[in-house]
């Protein structure tokens, strides 16, 4: 029973934003589900899981507060307008869900932008809000051992902690093995450690509706019309000035990014550059329309990418796609 003597189980949810976005990217790019995690669906899962652990009716299990913590670029640093757009898009999703956002500026260290202090800030806010709002259960979506002191403090005041954690590994676009795994110390401290990867995989196999709704529905494919005027393609031409609209084929696709055939240097694009459709539905050789743009490295890239029908060819025309070997730089991930 909580401090205000109510049968309601009051739940506070706290997101380590960088950890959560890494999880969401995994399911979108690496996992067979190929979809992002739905915050609404995740909160519904949390209600069910807490009700089961606390042995109460689902109606008495309520998320009364949710907070999202993350480091983020300043407007000056995020000169690429697409980065600002996607930050605002995330803000819209969180705002519509009633999730309070807490952002700290990213710090440059050893030439790289890094998050510093997010774990301390989240921990202090979680403890203060628990004391003020009398949460019965704090749900922590994180994996770093730095959160262990928070869990210990919450335990001393009688608040149970549910830890949603994932354990998976994959090979990234550079061929390097990546592993995401919660700290064992963190798992030992939590009242209710929940192995989400196992629950999700089993639920998807069984067709569990609660697990299915934990993912954003993939929109139906959009049928794009062919260009108004037939063209006579004899091979892609060199990229024009910024703002030029082009049409060509996809040369390569990797985990979340690809290249459009456009000599002399094929144009890089990422899932964030899609104007319509789903990146995961693209295939090498597909025709796409795009706008020539510049990235934050002042390099040509493809923006506003969307799949289109192959251009109509007149009798006697042939299209010979030139072979262009694209050298992937070690810092391609910085462009996503």
Secondary structure, DSSP 8 states (H G I E B T S, - for coil): --TT--SSEEEEEEEEHHHHHHHHHIIIIISTT---B-HHHHHHHHHHHHHHHHT--GGGEEEEEEEEEEEE--TTT--SHHHHHHHHHHHHHHHHTT-EEEEEE-EEETTEEE--SHHHHHHHHHHHHHHHHT-SEEEEE---GGGHHHHHHHHHTT-EEEEEE-EEEEE-TTS-EEEEE--HHHHHH-SEEEEHHHHHHHHHHHT-HHHHTTB------------SS----SS-----STT-EEEEEEEEE-SSEEEE--TTS-EEEEGGGBSSS-GGG--TT-EEEEEEEE-TTS-EEEEEEEE-------TT-------------TTGGGG-
